[in-house]
Amino acid sequence: MTISIEYVILRHLHMELKSPFTTSFGTFQTKEFLLVEAVDRDGVSGWGESVAFAAPWYSEETVKTNWHMLEEFLVPLLFSEPLRHPAELPERFAAIRQNNMAKAALEGAVWDLYAKQLGVPLYRLLGGTKREIEVGVSIGIQPTVGDLLRVIERYVAQGYRRIKVKIKPGWDVDVIREVRRAFPNVPLMADANSAYTLADVDRLKALDEFGLMMIEQPLAADDLIDHARLQALLETPLCLDESVRSYDDARKALELGSCRIINIKIGRVGGLEEARRIHDLCLERGVPVWCGGMLEAGVGRAHNIAITTLENFTLPGDTAASSHYWERDIITPEVEVQGGLIRVPNAPGIGYDVDRRQVERYTQFAKLFHCATTA
């Protein structure tokens, strides 16, 4: 059996966040992103979402470079020969170096379409078994510590199972101390987004007293060696995010002792198949994983839910409710969190319907690529 794909549509969307989101590398108010729609001969659509930002803050990829890679290389490769299973796509795309977010967006659309053609939920096709997943919430840097405490209080009251606080030099130890004083028992982690160096060892060691679940990506985005040196000096587990872009990166990180936890982001590692391979490696090594967030709209959020149903996603992820970020999401129903849990939808594919009216509202421009011409 081959997967029927008649055409692919790329859409460039703008969505306004409900409030600014600030990290150590910038502040976001508008989210630009790409939606990928793969359509078969019966008119069934599979959906994927690129998580690249408008500027290369998080990685070298951007919305514009993703469009270029999809239009000029990846969509033509998709149509270059028959495809039997989405798991074949990483090998087909292997000649294109990096550009993982572009690859993941197209691969995600194909996975969704394939699951719908088979009439099964995507999570089950991936090997997931959970019917509900635990989720936490990621809170950006706030204007004041008081503002941060009020935001945390709101989400603790809503039942989120873990609070992640963004940190950077000058907004770290004293801030976490105040958070822990106000919330002594809440599961808490700190995310640095590569804001530190080994010169900051004493500052990072000072975080050990607060009983954090983890410190996420304190050092350089491409580093494994210095993280291993740092982890040996800390009681708090380190979690790698930006440094792990592939199965091989994960394998090396574990062999070096660079971390004790890995954050798996589908876009960062190049798609669902690579995410699943990293999950399986960590399961074999006894290293817990969780699913990070990239300010996704509903399609990306649905893919995150599907991958989180795999058994070694034992720590709450960043897949907060749609209403945490958006006045109106692009899926129905929107992602809802009750008591810190998301109920996994059981409909075929990603399990949510794409709201085409909302998609058109947010779309800036679009282009269709037909199988016969890829142009």
DRENTI-703504 format. One record per atom (N, C-alpha, C): x, y, z; residue in three letters. Coordinates in steps of 0.05 Angstrom, whole numbers, plus 5000, padded with zeros to 4 digits. Last residue first. Layout:
N
XYZala ...
! end
This chain:
375
510254444833ala 510854724828ala 508254884828ala 509853894828thr 511254004851thr 512054294846thr 507053624788thr 508853834780thr 510753934802thr 503953224810ala 504953194782ala 507053394775ala 502453404861cys 504253174858cys 505453154830cys 502554114869his 501253864860his 503253644856his 502154574917phe 504154424903phe 502954154895phe 499855234931leu 499254944927leu 501354824910leu 500655724981lys 501355624955lys 500855324954lys 498856345015ala 498956055012ala 499755974984ala 499056865065phe 499156775037phe 499456465038phe 496856935116gln 497857165101gln 498157105071gln 491656695156thr 493456645134thr 494256905120thr 487656775194tyr 490456835202tyr 492456805179tyr 483056635167arg 483156895180arg 486056975186arg 483956115152glu 483956325131glu 484156605143glu 483655885203val 486155865188val 486156085166val 478355975216gln 480356115231gln 483056105216gln 475955645177arg 475255935178arg 477456095193arg 477855145190arg 478855275165arg 478155575165arg 479954845242asp 477955045237asp 478855215213asp 481254165242val 482354425237val 480054615229val 479453735295asp 478853845269asp 480154115266asp 483653245327tyr 482253505328tyr 481653585299tyr 486452775318gly 484252775336gly 482653025339gly 490452665283ile 491152825307ile 488852845327ile 487452055263gly 489452265259gly 490052405285gly 480751925289pro 483051865271pro 484952105267pro 479552045360ala 478752065331ala 481152005314ala 480752095412asn 480851825401asn 479951815372asn 484952545450pro 482652495432pro 482952225418pro 486652515517val 487652465490val 485252395472val 485853025563arg 484652775553arg 485452735524arg 490753295602ile 489453315576ile 488353035569ile 491153545669leu 491053315651leu 489753395625leu 490553915709gly 493253855700gly 493453625680gly 485053965714gly 486553845736gly 489353765728gly 484553995647gln 482853975671gln 484453825692gln 485454345589val 486754225611val 484954225635val 484254305518glu 483354385545glu 484854215566glu 484854525454val 486154365475val 485354475502val 478454625421glu 481054715429glu 482254525451glu 475354115379pro 475354305401pro 478254405407pro 478554525331thr 476154485347thr 476054185354thr 483954985319ile 482854715320ile 480254725336ile 486455475324ile 485655395297ile 484555105296ile 484055895379asp 485955715366asp 484855625339asp 483356525404arg 481956315389arg 483956155374arg 486956745439glu 484156815442glu 482456605427glu 492356335464trp 490756445442trp 487956525450trp 495056125510tyr 496456295490tyr 494656445472tyr 491455865542his 493755985555his 495156185536his 487855625509ser 487055885520ser 489356015535ser 490055125499ser 490055325478ser 489555605489ser 493854895556ala 491354935541ala 491655145520ala 500754655546ala 498554785561ala 496054815544ala 505254265541thr 502954295524thr 500554395540thr 510054145565asp 509354425562asp 506754475546asp 509353555609gly 510453715587gly 509454005587gly 511253185666pro 509353355653pro 510653535631pro 514752565653leu 514652825666leu 512753005651leu 514752115622thr 513852085650thr 513752355665thr 514851845569phe 514252125575phe 512952135602phe 515151305561asn 517351425576asn 517051725579asn 510551135530glu 510751075559glu 512951215574glu 506951625491leu 508951415493leu 509851385522leu 503952085491thr 502651835500thr 504551595502thr 506652485467thr 506852465496thr 505552215507thr 505152485414ile 507752365421ile 507952315451ile 500052735419ala 500252465408ala 502952335417ala 501253245437ile 499653075454ile 499952785445ile 504053445393asn 505453415419asn 503853225437asn 499953475355his 502153285351his 503753235377his 497053885379ala 495853615376ala 497953405371ala 500454315374arg 499754225401arg 498553945400arg 500454385319gly 502954295333gly 502354195360gly 495054545315val 496054315301val 498554205314val 494455015348gly 493054765354gly 494154525340gly 500955325356ala 498055335352ala 496955045354ala 506455325402glu 504955215380glu 502055305380glu 510855495432leu 508655675427leu 506955585404leu 513655015437met 514755225420met 512655435413met 515154555491gly 513354715475gly 514854935459gly 517153875504gly 517354165506gly 515454305487gly 515753295536cys 515253435511cys 515253735516cys 520652885569trp 518153035568trp 518053195543trp 523752295597val 523552505577val 520852645581val 528651945639pro 525952045633pro 525952265611pro 532551395626val 532651685628val 529951795621val 533750855618gly 532550945643gly 532651245648gly 535350685569arg 537450775587arg 536350865614arg 530550565543glu 532550355547glu 534650425568glu 528451085542leu 527050875557leu 529050645563leu 532051325507cys 531951415535cys 530551205553cys 530751045460leu 533451035471leu 533451105500leu 525451195453asp 526050915457asp 528850885469asp 525951755444his 524351645467his 525151355473his 528751735396ile 530051845420ile 528551755445ile 524751515363arg 527351375367arg 528751475392arg 520851915366arg 520251645376arg 522851485381arg 523452325339ala 522652355367ala 522052085381ala 523852105289glu 526252145304glu 525652185334glu 518352105277glu 519851855276glu 522451885292glu 516652635280leu 515552445298leu 517252185299leu 522153105269gly 519652965263gly 518952755284gly 526853385282gly 526353315254gly 523853155249gly 527953595331val 529353355324val 528653255296val 524654055335arg 527554075338arg 529153835328arg 519453865329gly 520654025308gly 523654045310gly 518753565377ile 518453435350ile 519853595329ile 522853555431lys 521153735415lys 521153615387lys 524253285492ile 523853215464ile 521853405451ile 528953365540asn 526553485530asn 526353415500asn 531752895583ile 531753015557ile 528953115550ile 535952835641ile 533252855630ile 533552975602ile 541052885656arg 539552655668arg 536652645657arg 546953035617cys 544353095628cys 543152845641cys 551852865601ser 551253145598ser 548653225611ser 554452375599gly 553352465625gly 552652765624gly 556152165552leu 557952355565leu 556952435593leu 551751845539glu 554351715543glu 556351905557glu 547852235532leu 547552035553leu 550251895559leu 549952515488ala 549352655513ala 549252455536ala 549952115449lys 552452225458lys 552152365485lys 544452025442arg 546251805450arg 548851915462arg 542752535425ala 541752425450ala 543552195460ala 545452565376asp 545952755397asp 545052655424asp 542952125350asp 545752115356asp 546652325377asp 537652325345tyr 538152085361tyr 541152075369tyr 538053045348ser 537852795334ser 538252565354ser 538953495376arg 537553535351arg 537053265336arg 540253755435val 539453495424val 537753525400val 540954275452ser 543354115445ser 542653845432ser 535954485467glu 537154565442glu 539454385433glu 535654105518asp 533654185498asp 535054235472asp 537153725575leu 537953845550leu 535553885531leu 537253835643cys 535653735621cys 536653875596cys 540553635703leu 540453805679leu 538753665658leu 538453565770pro 538753445743pro 538853665722pro 542253825824thr 539853855807thr 540353725780thr 547453795841glu 545553595851glu 543053595833glu 553253915799leu 550553985810leu 549153745821leu 557853745776leu 558153935798leu 555453995812leu 556453445732ala 558053315753ala 558253485778ala 554053835700gln 552353635713gln 553853495736gln 558654105680leu 556854235698leu 555154035714leu 560853715646arg 562453825668arg 560653955689arg 556553655610ala 557453425626ala 559153525650ala 556454175588his 554154075604his 554953835621his 561154165560asp 560954335584asp 558554255601asp 559553775519ile 561853735537ile 561653905562ile 555353955489leu 554953715505leu 557153695526leu 552354525456asp 554354405474asp 553454145487asp 549354875427asp 550654655412asp 552554495429asp 547655255462ala 545655095448ala 546854865433ala 551055305525ala 550755365497ala 548955165482ala 547255195587leu 549555275571leu 548955285541leu 542255025609pro 543655275619pro 545855375601pro 537454675596gln 539354805577gln 540655055588gln 533854695656glu 533854635628glu 535754805612glu 534354375715ile 535154625702ile 535354555672ile 529054035752met 531254045732met 531954335726met 526054065798met 525953815782met 528353805763met 529354365854leu 528254385827leu 528154105814leu 530754505908gly 529354255901gly 527954255874gly 533854935921phe 530954985918phe 529454735909phe 539354885924glu 537854895949glu 534854905946glu 541354935872asp 541054665884asp 539254665909asp 542555435856leu 539855345852leu 539255075864leu 547855495863ala 546155615884ala 543255525880ala 549955305816lys 550055125840lys 548255235862lys 549455765785leu 547755535779leu 547755335802leu 553356085810arg 550556185808arg 548655945803arg 557855775801asp 557055835828asp 554055925829asp 558255775744val 557855525759val 556755585787val 559156145704asp 556856185722asp 556355945740asp 562955985671ala 563756195690ala 561556245710ala 560355655636leu 561555525659leu 562655735679leu 554656075621thr 557055935613thr 558155805639thr 547656185601tyr 549856175619tyr 552356045606tyr 543156135569ala 543956405577ala 546456415594ala 540155715545ser 542955755538ser 544156025547ser 535055715570asn 535355775541asn 538155865534asn 533655605622ala 535555825617ala 535955895588ala 528555445665asp 529455415637asp 531155655630asp 527155065723ala 528155315712ala 529255265684ala 521454785756met 523854765741met 524655035730met 517554465807leu 518554715795leu 521154655780leu 511854275840pro 514054175823pro 514954405805pro 510654615901val 509954585873val 512354465858val 511854715954asn 511454435946asn 510854405916asn 512355265965pro 514455075974pro 514154795962pro 511355815940phe 510255555931phe 512255335939phe 514156235963ala 511256255960ala 509955995954ala 519356035962arg 518256125988arg 515156135986arg 520055945908arg 519955715926arg 518855795953arg 519956475890val 517956285880val 517756055899val 524456675915glu 521856795922glu 519556605913glu 528456365891arg 528056365920arg 525356465928arg 527956515838ile 527156245845ile 526856225875ile 530057045844val 527356995835val 526356725843val 535256955861asp 533457105879asp 530557065870asp 537156655815val 537156545842val 535256695860val 534757015766asp 535156725771asp 534956655800asp 536357475734trp 533557395739trp 533657095744trp 541657515727gly 540357745738gly 537357695744gly 541557095671pro 543257235691pro 541857495700pro 534956785670lys 537356895656lys 539057035677lys 529356345664ile 531356485679ile 533456595660ile 522456155666lys 524756235650lys 526656395667lys 519555615699val 520155905700val 522655955683val 514355155699lys 517055225688lys 517355525688lys 510854745742ile 511255025734ile 514155055723ile 506254205737arg 509054295739arg 509254585729arg 500954095731arg 502553905747arg 505453995750arg 495554555742tyr 497854465725tyr 499854315743tyr 491054745769gly 491854465771gly 494154375754gly 489555255775gln 488255115753gln 489154815752gln 492855435815ala 490055405821ala 488555245799ala 497555475785val 497355265806val 494455215813val 496155915754tyr 496355655741tyr 496455425761tyr 495856325792arg 493556275775arg 493755995763arg 500956325814glu 498656255831glu 496256185814glu 503956495770ile 504256225780ile 501856145797ile 502257025768val 501756845745val 501956555754val 504057215817arg 501257225811arg 500557035788arg 509557155811leu 508157005832leu 505156995827leu 510557535770leu 511057245766leu 509557085786leu 509358015795asp 507757935772asp 508057635767asp 513458005834gly 510658005842gly 508857915819gly 517858065802val 517557815816val 514657785825val 516158395740thr 517058395767thr 516558115779thr 515258255685pro 516358515692pro 517458535721pro 517657575673gln 515557765679gln 516858035686gln 519257075627ile 520357275646ile 518257495648ile 513956565619gly 516156745611gly 517056935632gly 512555925638ile 511956215644ile 514456375637ile 509355345619ser 511755505617ser 511155795620ser 506254815655val 505955075640val 508655215641val 504754125646gly 505454355662gly 505054605645gly 500653525643val 501953765631val 502553975652val 499652845631glu 500153055651glu 501553285636glu 494552545590ile 497352615595ile 497452845615ile 490551975577glu 490852245586glu 493752295593glu 491451495555arg 488951625547arg 488751915558arg 497351185530lys 496051355550lys 493551485538lys 499850935488thr 497750785502thr 496250965521thr 503250965424gly 502451075449gly 500150925461gly 504850835373gly 505450645395gly 504650745422gly 503251135331leu 505951175341leu 506750975363leu 497950985328leu 499750915306leu 502650945314leu 495951235373arg 496050945372arg 497950845350arg 496251775357tyr 497751685381tyr 498051375381tyr 492751805313leu 495651825309leu 497151715333leu 487451335309pro 488651565322pro 491651565317pro 485451075244val 486351035272val 487451295283val 484351025189gly 482151045208gly 482951005237gly 488051045150leu 487750785164leu 485350785183leu 487651575137gln 487051385116gln 486651105128gln 489351795186lys 486551835177lys 485751635156lys 494751665185ala 493051555206ala 490051585199ala 496351955139tyr 496451655139tyr 494651535161tyr 495552485157leu 494052385134leu 494052075134leu 499352495199asp 496552545205asp 494752435182asp 504152395170trp 503252215192trp 500252245197trp 504152855137val 503852585125val 503052385146val 504853265174ala 502453265157ala 501952985145ala 509853125194gly 507553115212gly 504953115196gly 513253215150glu 512852945160glu 510352915178glu 512853775148leu 511853615126leu 511353325135leu 515053905198ala 512454015191ala 511253845169ala 520153665199ala 518053575217ala 515253665209ala 522853965160lys 522453675156lys 520053585173lys 523054465185ala 521654435160ala 521054145154ala 526054325229met 523354415233met 521754405208met 531054165209asn 529353975222asn 526454065225asn 535554335179asn 532854425172asn 530654235184asn 540553855166gln 539154005186gln 536354085176gln 541353725096arg 542553745123arg 540853935141arg 538453275056ile 538153555064ile 539153585092ile 538852735053ala 540752895037ala 540653195043ala 534452555083ala 537152555095ala 539152715080ala 529352475067phe 530152755071phe 533052775080phe 528951925067arg 528652065042arg 529652355044arg 529551815121glu 531651725103glu 531451875076glu 524752065141pro 527452155150pro 529652065131pro 520551755113leu 521352035105leu 523952125116leu 518851275130glu 520951275109glu 521951555104glu 514751345165ala 517351295177ala 519651285156ala 510151375133pro 511451615141pro 514251585153pro 510250895080his 509850945108his 511251205115his 510750895025arg 509050685037arg 508450745066arg 510851294969leu 511451284997leu 509551085010leu 513851364904pro 511751274922pro 512651244951pro 517951954893glu 517351664889glu 515151584908glu 517652504899ser 519652394880ser 519252094875ser 514652784935phe 513352694910phe 515152544891phe 518552914974leu 516152764981leu 514852634957leu 521953234943leu 522852974952leu 520452794960leu 518553694936pro 519453534913pro 520453254921pro 518353834992val 515953754978val 516653604952val 523953965000leu 522653745015leu 520053655001leu 525854374962phe 527154124966phe 525353904978phe 522854844954glu 524954774935glu 526054494938glu 518954864995glu 518254914968glu 520354794948glu 521954765043leu 519554595035leu 518954625006leu 525755155042met 526554875042met 524254695034met 522555635042his 524455575020his 525155275019his 519955575092trp 518355585067trp 520155515043trp 524455595126asn 522755355124asn 521155345099asn 526156115119thr 527855895109thr 526355635108thr 521656385141lys 522256415113lys 524156195103lys 521756225195val 519456165179val 520156185149val 528355945207thr 526356155209thr 523956065192thr 533955625240glu 531655615223glu 529755855228glu 537855635278glu 538355775253glu 535955785235glu 534055735339ser 535855585322ser 536355745297ser 532056165368tyr 532155905381tyr 534155725366tyr 532656615333trp 533356625362trp 533856345373trp 532056785277pro 533556555286pro 534556575315pro 525156985269ala 527957055270ala 529456815282ala 520256735271ala 520756925249ala 523656995247ala 521256025287phe 520456305293phe 521156485269phe 518655375273ala 520655575270ala 519555855276ala 514954975274val 515255125299val 517455335297val 509954805227ser 512754875232ser 512955035257ser 505254285228glu 505854565235glu 508854605239glu 500753895188gly 503153925203gly 503654225208gly 495253475171trp 496253735178trp 498853715195trp 491653175117gly 493353145141gly 494753405146gly 485153085089ser 487453265095ser 488953175120ser 481752795035val 482552775064val 485052935068val 480452754982gly 480053014995gly 480653005025gly 481852304956asp 479152314967asp 478552574981asp 487252364946arg 485352384923arg 482452384931arg 489652785001asp 489652544984asp 487452574962asp 493953305022val 491253225014val 491352984996val 497153645073ala 497453435053ala 494753315047ala 499054265095glu 496654095091glu 497253895068glu 502554625142val 502754445119val 500354265118val 503455275165leu 501855035166leu 502254885140leu 508455675196leu 507455545172leu 505655305180leu 508156295233phe 508856015230phe 507655905204phe 508956805281glu 508856735253glu 509656445250glu 506057095335lys 507256845326lys 506856805296lys 507257685370thr 506057565346thr 507557305339thr 510457735414gln 507657815416gln 506057695393gln 516157545450phe 514357485427phe 511657595434phe 522857725464thr 520057745472thr 518357705447thr 529157355477gly 527357545463gly 524457535474gly 532457015505phe 533257105478phe 531257275464phe 530256885553ser 532957015554ser 533757105526ser 523357065540thr 525456885548thr 528057035548thr 516557255543thr 519357335544thr 521157115554thr 510757385510phe 512257165522phe 515157225520phe 504957815518pro 507757765509pro 509057535524pro 498457495510ser 500257675524ser 503157615515ser 495957225470lys 494357365488lys 495957565505lys 499057295405leu 498957175432leu 497257345450leu 496457285341glu 497157455363glu 496957295389glu 499056965283met 497156955305met 498157125328met 499756885215his 500457055237his 498257025258his 502056375168leu 500156495186leu 501356685206leu 502656105106his 504056275125his 502056425142his 501855455080arg 500555705089arg 502355845109arg 502154995028leu 503655135049leu 502155395055leu 499254395009ile 498854685011ile 500554785034ile 500053864963val 500853974989val 500354284987val 496453314932tyr 497753584932tyr 498353664961tyr 495652764936glu 495252904910glu 496553174909glu 497852184962ile 498052474967ile 497852614940ile 496951564988ser 495951744967ser 496252034976ser 501851125004ile 500251345015ile 499551524992ile 501150444982thr 502550694983thr 500650914993thr 501749765000met 500050005000met 501750255000met 
! end
